[in-house]
Amino acid sequence: MAVFENNPDEWQRLDWQILQNGWTSLYWRQSILDNDIDWFKKEKYNIIDIDCTNWAVTNQIHKDLKKQLDFPDYYGDNFNALNDCLSELEIKDAGLVIAFRHFQIVDKDLAHSLLDIFARNSRLHYLFGKRLLTLVQVDNPKYQTDPVGSSSVLWNAAEWLDSKRGL
């Protein structure tokens, strides 16, 4: 089942405009982010708004994500655990928006890893008709990040193991 209908009214929706190009949108002005969050609220999206000001330390990132996303006690405070818990995240109503504010504080490599994990899980949830979007606000208008959400070309299930391919 499609998540959107193929008509011009749908193409004007903010969620459609973001999802047509990926799962993540970058913001500089907080006022624009706030306006977009208001739109998502009116459309019955659930919003998780996270202040990243203290995210210069990796363990603080995991502590905040665990709390804000209501991860289980066994959450492992690492990116593999984040990926696993995001894949099991329950998305209700129209969808879920996760807004990161002051994200530029995060080390560039860590930031890219985080956004890549969120993009991967957005794509996964989308397969089941669930919308997960990530809005990223930074205080630097020149901020850039490498593309996120790239997919590796994986071996098929029957040949996934090296031994199945004679290696």
Backbone torsions as a table, in degrees:
resi	resn	phi	psi	omega
1	MET	NA	134.6	179.8
2	ALA	-72.3	148.0	178.9
3	VAL	-82.4	-24.3	177.7
4	PHE	-127.8	161.2	172.8
5	GLU	-96.2	151.1	-178.7
6	ASN	-86.9	80.2	175.6
7	ASN	-150.3	153.6	-175.3
8	PRO	-57.5	-30.2	177.6
9	ASP	-62.7	-39.7	179.1
10	GLU	-66.1	-35.8	-175.9
11	TRP	-67.2	-15.7	179.4
12	GLN	-88.8	-11.3	-178.1
13	ARG	-67.8	143.3	179.4
14	LEU	-61.9	-42.6	-179.6
15	ASP	-62.8	-41.5	178.1
16	TRP	-62.7	-43.8	-178.5
17	GLN	-62.2	-36.9	177.9
18	ILE	-74.4	-47.8	-174.8
19	LEU	-69.4	-21.5	178.3
20	GLN	-67.4	-20.8	-177.6
21	ASN	-114.8	5.6	-177.8
22	GLY	140.1	-152.0	-176.0
23	TRP	-125.7	-0.4	-172.8
24	THR	-128.3	139.1	176.4
25	SER	-130.3	137.8	-176.5
26	LEU	-98.4	140.3	-179.2
27	TYR	-131.7	145.4	171.5
28	TRP	-107.9	-54.8	-178.2
29	ARG	-78.7	126.1	178.9
30	GLN	-65.6	-29.7	-179.7
31	SER	-64.3	-37.2	177.5
32	ILE	-69.5	-41.7	175.6
33	LEU	-59.7	-45.8	179.8
34	ASP	-60.7	-40.8	177.1
35	ASN	-62.6	-42.2	179.4
36	ASP	-67.4	-40.1	176.9
37	ILE	-61.3	-40.1	176.3
38	ASP	-60.4	-40.6	177.3
39	TRP	-60.5	-46.2	-179.5
40	PHE	-62.6	-39.5	177.7
41	LYS	-61.2	-44.3	179.2
42	LYS	-62.6	-29.6	-179.9
43	GLU	-88.1	10.3	175.3
44	LYS	72.0	28.7	171.1
45	TYR	-81.9	148.1	170.0
46	ASN	-86.5	140.5	-175.2
47	ILE	-120.2	131.9	170.0
48	ILE	-119.8	113.2	-174.1
49	ASP	-106.7	115.9	-172.5
50	ILE	-118.1	125.4	174.9
51	ASP	-87.3	118.2	-175.1
52	CYS	-95.2	12.4	-175.4
53	THR	-52.0	-35.2	-177.3
54	ASN	-97.4	18.6	-173.7
55	TRP	-90.5	23.3	175.1
56	ALA	-72.9	-17.0	-179.3
57	VAL	-112.9	126.7	-173.9
58	THR	-58.0	-41.2	-177.5
59	ASN	-66.1	-25.2	175.6
60	GLN	-69.9	-35.5	176.8
61	ILE	-58.5	-50.6	-177.9
62	HIS	-67.2	-37.9	178.1
63	LYS	-60.7	-46.6	-179.1
64	ASP	-68.1	-42.4	179.1
65	LEU	-62.7	-42.0	179.4
66	LYS	-59.1	-45.0	-178.5
67	LYS	-70.1	-51.1	-175.0
68	GLN	-66.2	-36.0	-177.9
69	LEU	-95.6	3.9	176.4
70	ASP	56.2	47.4	178.3
71	PHE	-72.0	155.5	-179.4
72	PRO	-67.5	162.6	-179.2
73	ASP	-57.9	-28.8	-177.1
74	TYR	-81.2	4.5	178.2
75	TYR	-52.5	129.5	-169.3
76	GLY	-87.8	6.4	177.6
77	ASP	55.3	42.1	175.6
78	ASN	-150.6	169.8	-174.8
79	PHE	-69.0	-30.2	175.8
80	ASN	-65.1	-42.2	178.1
81	ALA	-66.3	-38.7	177.2
82	LEU	-59.8	-47.5	179.1
83	ASN	-58.6	-46.0	180.0
84	ASP	-62.3	-47.1	-177.3
85	CYS	-68.6	-36.2	176.7
86	LEU	-65.3	-34.1	179.9
87	SER	-68.3	-22.7	179.9
88	GLU	-99.9	2.0	-177.9
89	LEU	-61.9	132.2	178.4
90	GLU	-85.4	123.0	-179.7
91	ILE	-110.6	117.6	-176.1
92	LYS	-109.9	171.3	175.2
93	ASP	56.3	-140.8	-176.7
94	ALA	-71.7	-26.8	-178.7
95	GLY	157.0	-170.9	-178.3
96	LEU	-130.3	131.7	175.2
97	VAL	-114.9	128.0	174.7
98	ILE	-111.7	118.4	-179.5
99	ALA	-106.2	125.0	174.9
100	PHE	-104.7	121.7	178.4
101	ARG	-105.6	142.6	179.9
102	HIS	61.1	39.7	-174.0
103	PHE	-68.5	-17.5	-178.3
104	GLN	-63.7	-16.0	179.0
105	ILE	-67.7	-23.7	-176.8
106	VAL	-76.3	134.4	175.2
107	ASP	-48.9	138.2	-173.6
108	LYS	-55.2	-43.7	-179.5
109	ASP	-67.5	-41.9	177.3
110	LEU	-65.0	-41.2	179.9
111	ALA	-59.7	-44.8	179.8
112	HIS	-64.3	-42.5	178.2
113	SER	-60.6	-44.9	179.2
114	LEU	-60.2	-49.7	-177.7
115	LEU	-65.7	-34.4	177.7
116	ASP	-65.4	-41.1	178.5
117	ILE	-65.1	-42.9	177.9
118	PHE	-64.8	-40.1	178.6
119	ALA	-63.9	-43.2	178.9
120	ARG	-59.2	-42.9	-178.5
121	ASN	-75.8	-28.5	172.8
122	SER	-62.2	-43.8	178.6
123	ARG	-63.4	-42.1	179.1
124	LEU	-61.1	-49.1	-179.6
125	HIS	-65.0	-33.4	179.9
126	TYR	-62.0	-31.6	177.0
127	LEU	-59.6	-25.5	-178.9
128	PHE	-104.2	14.4	177.5
129	GLY	78.7	17.8	-179.6
130	LYS	-107.1	137.2	-177.7
131	ARG	-102.0	123.8	174.1
132	LEU	-127.9	114.4	-178.8
133	LEU	-118.5	149.0	179.2
134	THR	-120.7	122.2	177.5
135	LEU	-109.3	125.0	-172.2
136	VAL	-119.4	113.5	179.0
137	GLN	-101.3	133.1	177.9
138	VAL	-128.3	154.6	-178.5
139	ASP	-93.3	4.8	-179.5
140	ASN	-117.1	114.4	-178.0
141	PRO	-67.9	-10.7	178.5
142	LYS	-99.4	5.4	-178.6
143	TYR	-58.9	137.6	175.3
144	GLN	-140.3	154.3	175.1
145	THR	-139.2	155.1	175.5
146	ASP	-66.2	159.8	178.1
147	PRO	-56.3	145.0	176.9
148	VAL	-119.8	155.5	177.6
149	GLY	91.4	10.8	177.8
150	SER	-65.4	148.1	-179.1
151	SER	-113.1	132.9	173.0
152	SER	-76.1	152.0	173.8
153	VAL	-88.8	112.6	-174.9
154	LEU	-100.8	154.6	173.7
155	TRP	-67.4	149.6	177.6
156	ASN	-64.8	163.5	-174.2
157	ALA	-59.7	-36.0	-177.7
158	ALA	-73.3	-23.7	-177.7
159	GLU	-117.6	15.3	-175.6
160	TRP	-60.6	-44.9	178.4
161	LEU	-71.7	138.1	178.3
162	ASP	-54.8	-39.2	-177.7
163	SER	-62.7	-27.5	178.0
164	LYS	-73.7	-14.8	178.2
165	ARG	-109.8	17.0	176.3
166	GLY	73.5	22.1	179.4
167	LEU	-102.3	NA	NA
